[in-house]
């Protein structure tokens, strides 16, 4: 365990440092994060002057965090700090939960070769920060009330976490009533269906900035290939059974993400953005049990990620 944890810290640190060698001038949204870094306190003031709802639901803690970090860091380096910290925390969590060295190495490679993970860690920095922190909390405690508390705080860092918070509260209630796997999948499906119906409308009403962004308001278009892949992930997760669901928190959150994505895939433009937050949970869950079928699936997924890596980055992460 000590060797694995030490290796996780070493790999996490190395990856976080190397990530910063990437030329950030080609990445989408980096200029916006620089504006946040330099002007956060003024943006926060303007939001609250406009309305209380706009102030509360447009990431006030993220703006305050930028302002706080500006006392210690050059504002130009704050986005890089978020990126390094998120990547470090995700790799560390993977190392802490991996059942063996083989699982850890394969899933670490899977993360490194995943264009979606690159996007999470290097482009959508608020979302990556929230996903990393929540993943770490879930990995160090199975007490769902702490997941909910952490997610509530993170919802004021990135508003997408309000959606995840709703699912975590649902999961908490299901756990209290000690319901089985089938009931949980049905409940997650119902929750995702409700999200597909009212999610964007409610967000726009509350003044959430992302509700009017193009990547969320465009009609959903899907070929079905990703649906098949995530369907395979769903089968892998449910094949572990109810006992694994109760003993490993990261598995519960991963299952929420997979079910939500499959339900939203053909019906809501939010599916692709939401699933990125759950991606580290899914990969860490794969590392958490070293069955042959899991390792075979990880290897297959690794080759798929490598094949689509460049085209996915060009279409989603680069200017």
Secondary structure, 3 states (H helix, E strand, C coil): CHHHHHHHHHHHHHHHHHHCCCCHHHECCHHHHHHHHHHHHHHHHHHHHHCHHHHHCCCHHHHHHHHHHCCCCCHHHHHHHHHHHHHHHHHHHHHHHCCCHHHHHHHHHHHHCCHHHHHHHHCCHHHHHHHHHHHHHHHHCCCHHHHHHHHHHHCCCCCCHHHHHHHHHHHHHHHHCCCCHHHHHHHHHHHHHHHHHHHHHHHHHCCCHHHHCHHHHCCCCCCCHHHHHHHHHHHHHHCCHHHHHHHCHHHHHHHHHHHHHHHHCCCCCCHHHHHHHHHHHHHHHHHCCCCHHHHHHHHHHHHHHHHHHHHHHHHHCEC
